[in-house]
Amino acid sequence: MSDTGRKIDDSALTAKVKAELLAKKDVPSTKVHVKTTRGVVHLTGSVPQAAQKTLIEDTVKGVDGVVDVKNDLKVSGQ
């Protein structure tokens, strides 16, 4: 696949991941930053609870097209 095609796919995957997070209740999706490179989703930002960090990672792993998840979310409520 060309670099341009991969960038479009990564952008589409990022949009899909963000949409899934927005649809989840109990997820502060506006505090989560999503970047995708070659199908690997990198999560940064902060969440109030450790359970939310896990929920977000599990949600992202379930999105079609995600190869792997790098979860660098910080838990700010502790």
Secondary structure by P-SEA (a helix, b strand, c coil): ccaaaaaaaaaaaaaaaaaaaaaccccccccbbbbbcccbbbbbcccccaaaaaaaaaaaaacccccccccccccccc
